[in-house]
Amino acid sequence: MSHRCQLTGKKNNVANSVSFSVRRTKRVQKVNLLKKRLFLPSRKRWVTMKISTNALRSIKKMGIEEFLKKTGVSF
């Protein structure tokens, strides 16, 4: 499976590693993803998703239903 958050769409970023001699080589900055089981009260079921830690913080703050409504994701 790809390194992409299923709720926010965050994905890997390509950047340069810069050495002391200022040589630049490509590297990948990966997204901080977690595989979480979330309970959807409206559907009365559990859903397993790969979400970013940023999305998890937003879910804890707002609640799952409001966050899904805000991002436009439907289940």
N, CA, C and O atoms as a Tripos MOL2 file, in Angstrom:
@<TRIPOS>MOLECULE
protein
  300   299    75     0     0
PROTEIN
NO_CHARGES

@<TRIPOS>ATOM
      1 N           0.8340   -1.1770    0.0000 N.3       1 MET1
      2 CA          0.0000    0.0000    0.0000 C.3       1 MET1
      3 C           0.8830    1.2470    0.0000 C.2       1 MET1
      4 O           1.9860    1.2270    0.5460 O.2       1 MET1
      5 N           0.4100    2.3090   -0.5980 N.am      2 SER2
      6 CA          1.2150    3.5110   -0.7260 C.3       2 SER2
      7 C           1.3080    4.2570    0.6030 C.2       2 SER2
      8 O           0.5080    4.0390    1.5130 O.2       2 SER2
      9 N           2.2870    5.1290    0.6920 N.am      3 HIS3
     10 CA          2.4600    5.9750    1.8710 C.3       3 HIS3
     11 C           1.6150    7.2310    1.6840 C.2       3 HIS3
     12 O           2.1190    8.2800    1.2810 O.2       3 HIS3
     13 N           0.3290    7.1080    1.9830 N.am      4 ARG4
     14 CA         -0.5900    8.2260    1.8300 C.3       4 ARG4
     15 C          -1.6720    8.1030    2.8910 C.2       4 ARG4
     16 O          -2.2000    7.0190    3.1380 O.2       4 ARG4
     17 N          -1.9910    9.2230    3.5090 N.am      5 CYS5
     18 CA         -3.0550    9.2440    4.5060 C.3       5 CYS5
     19 C          -4.3980    9.0940    3.7940 C.2       5 CYS5
     20 O          -4.6620    9.7890    2.8130 O.2       5 CYS5
     21 N          -5.2470    8.1860    4.2880 N.am      6 GLN6
     22 CA         -6.5190    7.9210    3.6290 C.3       6 GLN6
     23 C          -7.5480    9.0170    3.8930 C.2       6 GLN6
     24 O          -8.5530    9.0950    3.1880 O.2       6 GLN6
     25 N          -7.3150    9.8620    4.8930 N.am      7 LEU7
     26 CA         -8.2730   10.9290    5.1910 C.3       7 LEU7
     27 C          -7.8320   12.2860    4.6370 C.2       7 LEU7
     28 O          -8.6170   12.9820    3.9920 O.2       7 LEU7
     29 N          -6.5810   12.6570    4.8880 N.am      8 THR8
     30 CA         -6.1290   13.9860    4.4720 C.3       8 THR8
     31 C          -5.4190   13.9910    3.1310 C.2       8 THR8
     32 O          -5.3230   15.0420    2.4960 O.2       8 THR8
     33 N          -4.9150   12.8370    2.6760 N.am      9 GLY9
     34 CA         -4.2200   12.7690    1.3970 C.3       9 GLY9
     35 C          -2.7510   13.1430    1.4790 C.2       9 GLY9
     36 O          -2.0940   13.2820    0.4470 O.2       9 GLY9
     37 N          -2.2180   13.3090    2.6950 N.am     10 LYS10
     38 CA         -0.7890   13.6200    2.8300 C.3      10 LYS10
     39 C           0.0280   12.4890    2.2350 C.2      10 LYS10
     40 O          -0.3360   11.3200    2.3580 O.2      10 LYS10
     41 N           1.1570   12.8440    1.5770 N.am     11 LYS11
     42 CA          1.9980   11.8310    0.9450 C.3      11 LYS11
     43 C           3.4650   12.1840    1.1240 C.2      11 LYS11
     44 O           3.8000   13.2230    1.6930 O.2      11 LYS11
     45 N           4.3460   11.3000    0.6280 N.am     12 ASN12
     46 CA          5.7820   11.5050    0.7510 C.3      12 ASN12
     47 C           6.2250   12.7660    0.0280 C.2      12 ASN12
     48 O           5.5850   13.2190   -0.9210 O.2      12 ASN12
     49 N           7.3470   13.3260    0.5030 N.am     13 ASN13
     50 CA          7.9250   14.5130   -0.0910 C.3      13 ASN13
     51 C           9.3550   14.1950   -0.5170 C.2      13 ASN13
     52 O          10.0680   13.4970    0.2030 O.2      13 ASN13
     53 N           9.7810   14.6890   -1.6660 N.am     14 VAL14
     54 CA         11.1520   14.4910   -2.1400 C.3      14 VAL14
     55 C          11.9360   15.7520   -1.8270 C.2      14 VAL14
     56 O          11.5200   16.8600   -2.1650 O.2      14 VAL14
     57 N          13.0930   15.5630   -1.1670 N.am     15 ALA15
     58 CA         13.9200   16.6940   -0.7700 C.3      15 ALA15
     59 C          15.3780   16.3670   -1.0450 C.2      15 ALA15
     60 O          15.7000   15.2740   -1.5120 O.2      15 ALA15
     61 N          16.2460   17.3050   -0.7580 N.am     16 ASN16
     62 CA         17.6800   17.1130   -0.9420 C.3      16 ASN16
     63 C          18.3700   16.9380    0.4020 C.2      16 ASN16
     64 O          18.0780   17.6530    1.3610 O.2      16 ASN16
     65 N          19.2940   15.9740    0.4610 N.am     17 SER17
     66 CA         20.2270   15.8950    1.5790 C.3      17 SER17
     67 C          21.4200   16.7500    1.1760 C.2      17 SER17
     68 O          21.9740   16.5810    0.0890 O.2      17 SER17
     69 N          21.8110   17.6630    2.0490 N.am     18 VAL18
     70 CA         22.9210   18.5540    1.7310 C.3      18 VAL18
     71 C          24.0750   18.2200    2.6620 C.2      18 VAL18
     72 O          23.9530   18.3300    3.8820 O.2      18 VAL18
     73 N          25.2100   17.8070    2.0730 N.am     19 SER19
     74 CA         26.3770   17.4430    2.8660 C.3      19 SER19
     75 C          27.1680   18.7020    3.2440 C.2      19 SER19
     76 O          26.8240   19.8150    2.8460 O.2      19 SER19
     77 N          28.2180   18.4950    4.0100 N.am     20 PHE20
     78 CA         29.0690   19.6170    4.4170 C.3      20 PHE20
     79 C          29.6870   20.3020    3.2080 C.2      20 PHE20
     80 O          29.8790   21.5170    3.2090 O.2      20 PHE20
     81 N          30.0030   19.5130    2.1640 N.am     21 SER21
     82 CA         30.5900   20.0960    0.9550 C.3      21 SER21
     83 C          29.5120   20.6210    0.0040 C.2      21 SER21
     84 O          29.8140   20.9560   -1.1420 O.2      21 SER21
     85 N          28.2920   20.6960    0.4530 N.am     22 VAL22
     86 CA         27.1220   21.2300   -0.2410 C.3      22 VAL22
     87 C          26.7770   20.4200   -1.4940 C.2      22 VAL22
     88 O          26.2470   20.9640   -2.4630 O.2      22 VAL22
     89 N          27.0800   19.1250   -1.4710 N.am     23 ARG23
     90 CA         26.5720   18.2340   -2.5140 C.3      23 ARG23
     91 C          25.1330   17.9040   -2.1630 C.2      23 ARG23
     92 O          24.7840   17.7370   -0.9940 O.2      23 ARG23
     93 N          24.3120   17.8150   -3.1830 N.am     24 ARG24
     94 CA         22.8950   17.5290   -2.9570 C.3      24 ARG24
     95 C          22.5280   16.1730   -3.5480 C.2      24 ARG24
     96 O          22.7940   15.8980   -4.7180 O.2      24 ARG24
     97 N          21.9190   15.3410   -2.7310 N.am     25 THR25
     98 CA         21.4100   14.0510   -3.1850 C.3      25 THR25
     99 C          19.9470   13.9550   -2.7880 C.2      25 THR25
    100 O          19.5400   14.4350   -1.7300 O.2      25 THR25
    101 N          19.1740   13.3320   -3.6450 N.am     26 LYS26
    102 CA         17.7310   13.2130   -3.4020 C.3      26 LYS26
    103 C          17.4590   12.2530   -2.2510 C.2      26 LYS26
    104 O          18.1470   11.2460   -2.0850 O.2      26 LYS26
    105 N          16.4440   12.5830   -1.4620 N.am     27 ARG27
    106 CA         15.9940   11.6920   -0.4140 C.3      27 ARG27
    107 C          14.4860   11.8560   -0.2490 C.2      27 ARG27
    108 O          13.8990   12.8160   -0.7470 O.2      27 ARG27
    109 N          13.8720   10.9180    0.4480 N.am     28 VAL28
    110 CA         12.4240   10.9290    0.6290 C.3      28 VAL28
    111 C          12.0930   11.2230    2.0880 C.2      28 VAL28
    112 O          12.6400   10.6000    2.9980 O.2      28 VAL28
    113 N          11.1990   12.1730    2.2970 N.am     29 GLN29
    114 CA         10.6760   12.4520    3.6330 C.3      29 GLN29
    115 C           9.3240   11.7540    3.7120 C.2      29 GLN29
    116 O           8.3700   12.1580    3.0470 O.2      29 GLN29
    117 N           9.2450   10.6990    4.5340 N.am     30 LYS30
    118 CA          8.0210    9.9050    4.6040 C.3      30 LYS30
    119 C           7.0090   10.5210    5.5600 C.2      30 LYS30
    120 O           7.3700   11.2390    6.4930 O.2      30 LYS30
    121 N           5.7520   10.2310    5.3150 N.am     31 VAL31
    122 CA          4.6640   10.6910    6.1590 C.3      31 VAL31
    123 C           4.6180    9.8070    7.4040 C.2      31 VAL31
    124 O           4.8800    8.6070    7.3310 O.2      31 VAL31
    125 N           4.2860   10.4030    8.5370 N.am     32 ASN32
    126 CA          4.1670    9.6610    9.7820 C.3      32 ASN32
    127 C           2.7770    9.0190    9.8280 C.2      32 ASN32
    128 O           1.8120    9.6440   10.2690 O.2      32 ASN32
    129 N           2.6830    7.7540    9.3630 N.am     33 LEU33
    130 CA          1.4000    7.0680    9.2650 C.3      33 LEU33
    131 C           1.2250    6.0400   10.3720 C.2      33 LEU33
    132 O           2.1900    5.4180   10.8170 O.2      33 LEU33
    133 N          -0.0070    5.8720   10.8050 N.am     34 LEU34
    134 CA         -0.3830    4.8590   11.7740 C.3      34 LEU34
    135 C          -1.5550    4.0690   11.2230 C.2      34 LEU34
    136 O          -2.4320    4.6230   10.5600 O.2      34 LEU34
    137 N          -1.5650    2.7700   11.5000 N.am     35 LYS35
    138 CA         -2.7080    1.9450   11.1270 C.3      35 LYS35
    139 C          -3.6260    1.9040   12.3450 C.2      35 LYS35
    140 O          -3.2750    1.3110   13.3660 O.2      35 LYS35
    141 N          -4.8030    2.5320   12.2470 N.am     36 LYS36
    142 CA         -5.7070    2.6800   13.3890 C.3      36 LYS36
    143 C          -7.0770    2.0970   13.0720 C.2      36 LYS36
    144 O          -7.5420    2.1280   11.9320 O.2      36 LYS36
    145 N          -7.7140    1.5620   14.1200 N.am     37 ARG37
    146 CA         -9.1100    1.1300   14.0360 C.3      37 ARG37
    147 C          -9.9550    2.2350   14.6300 C.2      37 ARG37
    148 O          -9.7780    2.5980   15.7920 O.2      37 ARG37
    149 N         -10.8670    2.7700   13.8490 N.am     38 LEU38
    150 CA        -11.7400    3.8570   14.2980 C.3      38 LEU38
    151 C         -13.1750    3.3690   14.2970 C.2      38 LEU38
    152 O         -13.5910    2.6370   13.3990 O.2      38 LEU38
    153 N         -13.9340    3.7790   15.3100 N.am     39 PHE39
    154 CA        -15.3400    3.3940   15.3970 C.3      39 PHE39
    155 C         -16.1970    4.5100   14.8260 C.2      39 PHE39
    156 O         -16.0820    5.6600   15.2500 O.2      39 PHE39
    157 N         -17.0630    4.1800   13.8600 N.am     40 LEU40
    158 CA        -17.9890    5.1450   13.2760 C.3      40 LEU40
    159 C         -19.3550    4.9610   13.9320 C.2      40 LEU40
    160 O         -20.0360    3.9730   13.6570 O.2      40 LEU40
    161 N         -19.7710    5.8970   14.7980 N.am     41 PRO41
    162 CA        -21.0410    5.7330   15.5050 C.3      41 PRO41
    163 C         -22.2520    5.7400   14.5730 C.2      41 PRO41
    164 O         -23.2350    5.0470   14.8380 O.2      41 PRO41
    165 N         -22.1960    6.5020   13.5020 N.am     42 SER42
    166 CA        -23.3400    6.5660   12.5900 C.3      42 SER42
    167 C         -23.5600    5.2320   11.8690 C.2      42 SER42
    168 O         -24.7020    4.8520   11.6110 O.2      42 SER42
    169 N         -22.4860    4.5280   11.5460 N.am     43 ARG43
    170 CA        -22.5740    3.2290   10.8680 C.3      43 ARG43
    171 C         -22.5760    2.0500   11.8420 C.2      43 ARG43
    172 O         -22.9050    0.9250   11.4660 O.2      43 ARG43
    173 N         -22.2060    2.3210   13.0980 N.am     44 LYS44
    174 CA        -22.1090    1.2990   14.1390 C.3      44 LYS44
    175 C         -21.1570    0.1730   13.7410 C.2      44 LYS44
    176 O         -21.4880   -1.0080   13.8470 O.2      44 LYS44
    177 N         -19.9540    0.5680   13.2760 N.am     45 ARG45
    178 CA        -18.9540   -0.4290   12.9070 C.3      45 ARG45
    179 C         -17.5530    0.1530   13.0230 C.2      45 ARG45
    180 O         -17.3740    1.3700   13.0650 O.2      45 ARG45
    181 N         -16.5670   -0.7270   13.0740 N.am     46 TRP46
    182 CA        -15.1580   -0.3520   13.1380 C.3      46 TRP46
    183 C         -14.5760   -0.3090   11.7320 C.2      46 TRP46
    184 O         -14.9410   -1.1170   10.8780 O.2      46 TRP46
    185 N         -13.6670    0.6400   11.4940 N.am     47 VAL47
    186 CA        -12.9950    0.7860   10.2030 C.3      47 VAL47
    187 C         -11.4960    0.8810   10.4770 C.2      47 VAL47
    188 O         -11.0720    1.6560   11.3350 O.2      47 VAL47
    189 N         -10.6940    0.1020    9.7570 N.am     48 THR48
    190 CA         -9.2390    0.1710    9.8750 C.3      48 THR48
    191 C          -8.7050    1.0480    8.7540 C.2      48 THR48
    192 O          -9.0150    0.8370    7.5820 O.2      48 THR48
    193 N          -7.8940    2.0400    9.1290 N.am     49 MET49
    194 CA         -7.3680    2.9970    8.1520 C.3      49 MET49
    195 C          -5.9030    3.2900    8.4280 C.2      49 MET49
    196 O          -5.4330    3.1340    9.5560 O.2      49 MET49
    197 N          -5.1760    3.7180    7.3880 N.am     50 LYS50
    198 CA         -3.8400    4.2580    7.5530 C.3      50 LYS50
    199 C          -3.9770    5.7750    7.5350 C.2      50 LYS50
    200 O          -4.2670    6.3700    6.4970 O.2      50 LYS50
    201 N          -3.7640    6.3960    8.6980 N.am     51 ILE51
    202 CA         -3.9390    7.8540    8.7980 C.3      51 ILE51
    203 C          -2.6750    8.4810    9.3610 C.2      51 ILE51
    204 O          -1.9010    7.8270   10.0590 O.2      51 ILE51
    205 N          -2.4750    9.7520    9.0500 N.am     52 SER52
    206 CA         -1.3290   10.4850    9.5610 C.3      52 SER52
    207 C          -1.5870   10.8770   11.0050 C.2      52 SER52
    208 O          -2.7340   10.9480   11.4470 O.2      52 SER52
    209 N          -0.5090   11.1310   11.7340 N.am     53 THR53
    210 CA         -0.6530   11.5330   13.1240 C.3      53 THR53
    211 C          -1.3310   12.8930   13.2350 C.2      53 THR53
    212 O          -2.0060   13.1730   14.2250 O.2      53 THR53
    213 N          -1.1550   13.7260   12.2330 N.am     54 ASN54
    214 CA         -1.8330   15.0210   12.2040 C.3      54 ASN54
    215 C          -3.3530   14.8310   12.1120 C.2      54 ASN54
    216 O          -4.1060   15.5400   12.7790 O.2      54 ASN54
    217 N          -3.7980   13.8920   11.3010 N.am     55 ALA55
    218 CA         -5.2240   13.5900   11.1870 C.3      55 ALA55
    219 C          -5.7510   13.0030   12.4860 C.2      55 ALA55
    220 O          -6.8770   13.2980   12.8880 O.2      55 ALA55
    221 N          -4.9450   12.1690   13.1490 N.am     56 LEU56
    222 CA         -5.3520   11.5690   14.4120 C.3      56 LEU56
    223 C          -5.5550   12.6350   15.4810 C.2      56 LEU56
    224 O          -6.5030   12.5590   16.2620 O.2      56 LEU56
    225 N          -4.6720   13.6230   15.5180 N.am     57 ARG57
    226 CA         -4.8250   14.7290   16.4730 C.3      57 ARG57
    227 C          -6.1030   15.5090   16.1920 C.2      57 ARG57
    228 O          -6.8060   15.9030   17.1220 O.2      57 ARG57
    229 N          -6.4040   15.7340   14.9320 N.am     58 SER58
    230 CA         -7.6220   16.4600   14.5670 C.3      58 SER58
    231 C          -8.8670   15.6590   14.9430 C.2      58 SER58
    232 O          -9.8620   16.2310   15.3870 O.2      58 SER58
    233 N          -8.8130   14.3370   14.7660 N.am     59 ILE59
    234 CA         -9.9410   13.4750   15.1290 C.3      59 ILE59
    235 C         -10.1740   13.5170   16.6300 C.2      59 ILE59
    236 O         -11.3190   13.5800   17.0780 O.2      59 ILE59
    237 N          -9.0970   13.4830   17.4150 N.am     60 LYS60
    238 CA         -9.2370   13.5490   18.8700 C.3      60 LYS60
    239 C          -9.8120   14.8920   19.3050 C.2      60 LYS60
    240 O         -10.5490   14.9640   20.2890 O.2      60 LYS60
    241 N          -9.4820   15.9450   18.5820 N.am     61 LYS61
    242 CA         -9.9570   17.2800   18.9390 C.3      61 LYS61
    243 C         -11.4080   17.4960   18.5250 C.2      61 LYS61
    244 O         -12.2110   17.9710   19.3280 O.2      61 LYS61
    245 N         -11.7610   17.1520   17.2800 N.am     62 MET62
    246 CA        -13.0910   17.4320   16.7250 C.3      62 MET62
    247 C         -14.0840   16.2990   16.9110 C.2      62 MET62
    248 O         -15.2740   16.5340   17.1220 O.2      62 MET62
    249 N         -13.5910   15.0670   16.8310 N.am     63 GLY63
    250 CA        -14.4720   13.9080   16.7730 C.3      63 GLY63
    251 C         -14.4820   13.3750   15.3520 C.2      63 GLY63
    252 O         -14.2920   14.1260   14.3950 O.2      63 GLY63
    253 N         -14.7040   12.0810   15.2230 N.am     64 ILE64
    254 CA        -14.5790   11.4250   13.9180 C.3      64 ILE64
    255 C         -15.6420   11.8910   12.9310 C.2      64 ILE64
    256 O         -15.3400   12.1070   11.7570 O.2      64 ILE64
    257 N         -16.8770   12.0470   13.3890 N.am     65 GLU65
    258 CA        -17.9660   12.4200   12.4810 C.3      65 GLU65
    259 C         -17.7470   13.8120   11.8890 C.2      65 GLU65
    260 O         -17.9030   14.0090   10.6840 O.2      65 GLU65
    261 N         -17.3860   14.7720   12.7340 N.am     66 GLU66
    262 CA        -17.1760   16.1450   12.2590 C.3      66 GLU66
    263 C         -15.9600   16.2210   11.3410 C.2      66 GLU66
    264 O         -15.9710   16.9560   10.3530 O.2      66 GLU66
    265 N         -14.9030   15.4570   11.6660 N.am     67 PHE67
    266 CA        -13.7010   15.4680   10.8370 C.3      67 PHE67
    267 C         -13.9860   14.8960    9.4550 C.2      67 PHE67
    268 O         -13.5290   15.4440    8.4520 O.2      67 PHE67
    269 N         -14.7470   13.7870    9.3910 N.am     68 LEU68
    270 CA        -15.0880   13.2040    8.0900 C.3      68 LEU68
    271 C         -15.9510   14.1470    7.2820 C.2      68 LEU68
    272 O         -15.8010   14.2300    6.0630 O.2      68 LEU68
    273 N         -16.8530   14.8600    7.9390 N.am     69 LYS69
    274 CA        -17.7070   15.8240    7.2430 C.3      69 LYS69
    275 C         -16.8700   16.9820    6.6790 C.2      69 LYS69
    276 O         -17.1030   17.4470    5.5630 O.2      69 LYS69
    277 N         -15.8880   17.4380    7.4770 N.am     70 LYS70
    278 CA        -15.0220   18.5530    7.0700 C.3      70 LYS70
    279 C         -14.1380   18.1770    5.8780 C.2      70 LYS70
    280 O         -13.9610   18.9730    4.9560 O.2      70 LYS70
    281 N         -13.5790   16.9480    5.9010 N.am     71 THR71
    282 CA        -12.6930   16.5260    4.8200 C.3      71 THR71
    283 C         -13.4490   16.0200    3.6000 C.2      71 THR71
    284 O         -12.8700   15.9080    2.5200 O.2      71 THR71
    285 N         -14.7310   15.7130    3.7530 N.am     72 GLY72
    286 CA        -15.5400   15.2670    2.6190 C.3      72 GLY72
    287 C         -15.4040   13.7930    2.3090 C.2      72 GLY72
    288 O         -15.7460   13.3620    1.2070 O.2      72 GLY72
    289 N         -14.9120   13.0060    3.2590 N.am     73 VAL73
    290 CA        -14.7680   11.5670    3.0640 C.3      73 VAL73
    291 C         -16.0540   10.8940    3.5060 C.2      73 VAL73
    292 O         -16.5840   11.2070    4.5720 O.2      73 VAL73
    293 N         -16.5620    9.9660    2.6940 N.am     74 SER74
    294 CA        -17.7930    9.2640    3.0500 C.3      74 SER74
    295 C         -17.5220    7.7730    3.2030 C.2      74 SER74
    296 O         -16.7570    7.1840    2.4400 O.2      74 SER74
    297 N         -18.1610    7.1750    4.2010 N.am     75 PHE75
    298 CA        -18.0370    5.7360    4.4290 C.3      75 PHE75
    299 C         -19.3830    5.1020    4.5140 C.2      75 PHE75
    300 O         -19.4840    3.8900    4.7040 O.2      75 PHE75
@<TRIPOS>BOND
     1     1     2 1
     2     2     3 1
     3     3     4 2
     4     3     5 am
     5     5     6 1
     6     6     7 1
     7     7     8 2
     8     7     9 am
     9     9    10 1
    10    10    11 1
    11    11    12 2
    12    11    13 am
    13    13    14 1
    14    14    15 1
    15    15    16 2
    16    15    17 am
    17    17    18 1
    18    18    19 1
    19    19    20 2
    20    19    21 am
    21    21    22 1
    22    22    23 1
    23    23    24 2
    24    23    25 am
    25    25    26 1
    26    26    27 1
    27    27    28 2
    28    27    29 am
    29    29    30 1
    30    30    31 1
    31    31    32 2
    32    31    33 am
    33    33    34 1
    34    34    35 1
    35    35    36 2
    36    35    37 am
    37    37    38 1
    38    38    39 1
    39    39    40 2
    40    39    41 am
    41    41    42 1
    42    42    43 1
    43    43    44 2
    44    43    45 am
    45    45    46 1
    46    46    47 1
    47    47    48 2
    48    47    49 am
    49    49    50 1
    50    50    51 1
    51    51    52 2
    52    51    53 am
    53    53    54 1
    54    54    55 1
    55    55    56 2
    56    55    57 am
    57    57    58 1
    58    58    59 1
    59    59    60 2
    60    59    61 am
    61    61    62 1
    62    62    63 1
    63    63    64 2
    64    63    65 am
    65    65    66 1
    66    66    67 1
    67    67    68 2
    68    67    69 am
    69    69    70 1
    70    70    71 1
    71    71    72 2
    72    71    73 am
    73    73    74 1
    74    74    75 1
    75    75    76 2
    76    75    77 am
    77    77    78 1
    78    78    79 1
    79    79    80 2
    80    79    81 am
    81    81    82 1
    82    82    83 1
    83    83    84 2
    84    83    85 am
    85    85    86 1
    86    86    87 1
    87    87    88 2
    88    87    89 am
    89    89    90 1
    90    90    91 1
    91    91    92 2
    92    91    93 am
    93    93    94 1
    94    94    95 1
    95    95    96 2
    96    95    97 am
    97    97    98 1
    98    98    99 1
    99    99   100 2
   100    99   101 am
   101   101   102 1
   102   102   103 1
   103   103   104 2
   104   103   105 am
   105   105   106 1
   106   106   107 1
   107   107   108 2
   108   107   109 am
   109   109   110 1
   110   110   111 1
   111   111   112 2
   112   111   113 am
   113   113   114 1
   114   114   115 1
   115   115   116 2
   116   115   117 am
   117   117   118 1
   118   118   119 1
   119   119   120 2
   120   119   121 am
   121   121   122 1
   122   122   123 1
   123   123   124 2
   124   123   125 am
   125   125   126 1
   126   126   127 1
   127   127   128 2
   128   127   129 am
   129   129   130 1
   130   130   131 1
   131   131   132 2
   132   131   133 am
   133   133   134 1
   134   134   135 1
   135   135   136 2
   136   135   137 am
   137   137   138 1
   138   138   139 1
   139   139   140 2
   140   139   141 am
   141   141   142 1
   142   142   143 1
   143   143   144 2
   144   143   145 am
   145   145   146 1
   146   146   147 1
   147   147   148 2
   148   147   149 am
   149   149   150 1
   150   150   151 1
   151   151   152 2
   152   151   153 am
   153   153   154 1
   154   154   155 1
   155   155   156 2
   156   155   157 am
   157   157   158 1
   158   158   159 1
   159   159   160 2
   160   159   161 am
   161   161   162 1
   162   162   163 1
   163   163   164 2
   164   163   165 am
   165   165   166 1
   166   166   167 1
   167   167   168 2
   168   167   169 am
   169   169   170 1
   170   170   171 1
   171   171   172 2
   172   171   173 am
   173   173   174 1
   174   174   175 1
   175   175   176 2
   176   175   177 am
   177   177   178 1
   178   178   179 1
   179   179   180 2
   180   179   181 am
   181   181   182 1
   182   182   183 1
   183   183   184 2
   184   183   185 am
   185   185   186 1
   186   186   187 1
   187   187   188 2
   188   187   189 am
   189   189   190 1
   190   190   191 1
   191   191   192 2
   192   191   193 am
   193   193   194 1
   194   194   195 1
   195   195   196 2
   196   195   197 am
   197   197   198 1
   198   198   199 1
   199   199   200 2
   200   199   201 am
   201   201   202 1
   202   202   203 1
   203   203   204 2
   204   203   205 am
   205   205   206 1
   206   206   207 1
   207   207   208 2
   208   207   209 am
   209   209   210 1
   210   210   211 1
   211   211   212 2
   212   211   213 am
   213   213   214 1
   214   214   215 1
   215   215   216 2
   216   215   217 am
   217   217   218 1
   218   218   219 1
   219   219   220 2
   220   219   221 am
   221   221   222 1
   222   222   223 1
   223   223   224 2
   224   223   225 am
   225   225   226 1
   226   226   227 1
   227   227   228 2
   228   227   229 am
   229   229   230 1
   230   230   231 1
   231   231   232 2
   232   231   233 am
   233   233   234 1
   234   234   235 1
   235   235   236 2
   236   235   237 am
   237   237   238 1
   238   238   239 1
   239   239   240 2
   240   239   241 am
   241   241   242 1
   242   242   243 1
   243   243   244 2
   244   243   245 am
   245   245   246 1
   246   246   247 1
   247   247   248 2
   248   247   249 am
   249   249   250 1
   250   250   251 1
   251   251   252 2
   252   251   253 am
   253   253   254 1
   254   254   255 1
   255   255   256 2
   256   255   257 am
   257   257   258 1
   258   258   259 1
   259   259   260 2
   260   259   261 am
   261   261   262 1
   262   262   263 1
   263   263   264 2
   264   263   265 am
   265   265   266 1
   266   266   267 1
   267   267   268 2
   268   267   269 am
   269   269   270 1
   270   270   271 1
   271   271   272 2
   272   271   273 am
   273   273   274 1
   274   274   275 1
   275   275   276 2
   276   275   277 am
   277   277   278 1
   278   278   279 1
   279   279   280 2
   280   279   281 am
   281   281   282 1
   282   282   283 1
   283   283   284 2
   284   283   285 am
   285   285   286 1
   286   286   287 1
   287   287   288 2
   288   287   289 am
   289   289   290 1
   290   290   291 1
   291   291   292 2
   292   291   293 am
   293   293   294 1
   294   294   295 1
   295   295   296 2
   296   295   297 am
   297   297   298 1
   298   298   299 1
   299   299   300 2
@<TRIPOS>SUBSTRUCTURE
     1 MET1         2 RESIDUE 1 A MET
     2 SER2         6 RESIDUE 1 A SER
     3 HIS3        10 RESIDUE 1 A HIS
     4 ARG4        14 RESIDUE 1 A ARG
     5 CYS5        18 RESIDUE 1 A CYS
     6 GLN6        22 RESIDUE 1 A GLN
     7 LEU7        26 RESIDUE 1 A LEU
     8 THR8        30 RESIDUE 1 A THR
     9 GLY9        34 RESIDUE 1 A GLY
    10 LYS10       38 RESIDUE 1 A LYS
    11 LYS11       42 RESIDUE 1 A LYS
    12 ASN12       46 RESIDUE 1 A ASN
    13 ASN13       50 RESIDUE 1 A ASN
    14 VAL14       54 RESIDUE 1 A VAL
    15 ALA15       58 RESIDUE 1 A ALA
    16 ASN16       62 RESIDUE 1 A ASN
    17 SER17       66 RESIDUE 1 A SER
    18 VAL18       70 RESIDUE 1 A VAL
    19 SER19       74 RESIDUE 1 A SER
    20 PHE20       78 RESIDUE 1 A PHE
    21 SER21       82 RESIDUE 1 A SER
    22 VAL22       86 RESIDUE 1 A VAL
    23 ARG23       90 RESIDUE 1 A ARG
    24 ARG24       94 RESIDUE 1 A ARG
    25 THR25       98 RESIDUE 1 A THR
    26 LYS26      102 RESIDUE 1 A LYS
    27 ARG27      106 RESIDUE 1 A ARG
    28 VAL28      110 RESIDUE 1 A VAL
    29 GLN29      114 RESIDUE 1 A GLN
    30 LYS30      118 RESIDUE 1 A LYS
    31 VAL31      122 RESIDUE 1 A VAL
    32 ASN32      126 RESIDUE 1 A ASN
    33 LEU33      130 RESIDUE 1 A LEU
    34 LEU34      134 RESIDUE 1 A LEU
    35 LYS35      138 RESIDUE 1 A LYS
    36 LYS36      142 RESIDUE 1 A LYS
    37 ARG37      146 RESIDUE 1 A ARG
    38 LEU38      150 RESIDUE 1 A LEU
    39 PHE39      154 RESIDUE 1 A PHE
    40 LEU40      158 RESIDUE 1 A LEU
    41 PRO41      162 RESIDUE 1 A PRO
    42 SER42      166 RESIDUE 1 A SER
    43 ARG43      170 RESIDUE 1 A ARG
    44 LYS44      174 RESIDUE 1 A LYS
    45 ARG45      178 RESIDUE 1 A ARG
    46 TRP46      182 RESIDUE 1 A TRP
    47 VAL47      186 RESIDUE 1 A VAL
    48 THR48      190 RESIDUE 1 A THR
    49 MET49      194 RESIDUE 1 A MET
    50 LYS50      198 RESIDUE 1 A LYS
    51 ILE51      202 RESIDUE 1 A ILE
    52 SER52      206 RESIDUE 1 A SER
    53 THR53      210 RESIDUE 1 A THR
    54 ASN54      214 RESIDUE 1 A ASN
    55 ALA55      218 RESIDUE 1 A ALA
    56 LEU56      222 RESIDUE 1 A LEU
    57 ARG57      226 RESIDUE 1 A ARG
    58 SER58      230 RESIDUE 1 A SER
    59 ILE59      234 RESIDUE 1 A ILE
    60 LYS60      238 RESIDUE 1 A LYS
    61 LYS61      242 RESIDUE 1 A LYS
    62 MET62      246 RESIDUE 1 A MET
    63 GLY63      250 RESIDUE 1 A GLY
    64 ILE64      254 RESIDUE 1 A ILE
    65 GLU65      258 RESIDUE 1 A GLU
    66 GLU66      262 RESIDUE 1 A GLU
    67 PHE67      266 RESIDUE 1 A PHE
    68 LEU68      270 RESIDUE 1 A LEU
    69 LYS69      274 RESIDUE 1 A LYS
    70 LYS70      278 RESIDUE 1 A LYS
    71 THR71      282 RESIDUE 1 A THR
    72 GLY72      286 RESIDUE 1 A GLY
    73 VAL73      290 RESIDUE 1 A VAL
    74 SER74      294 RESIDUE 1 A SER
    75 PHE75      298 RESIDUE 1 A PHE
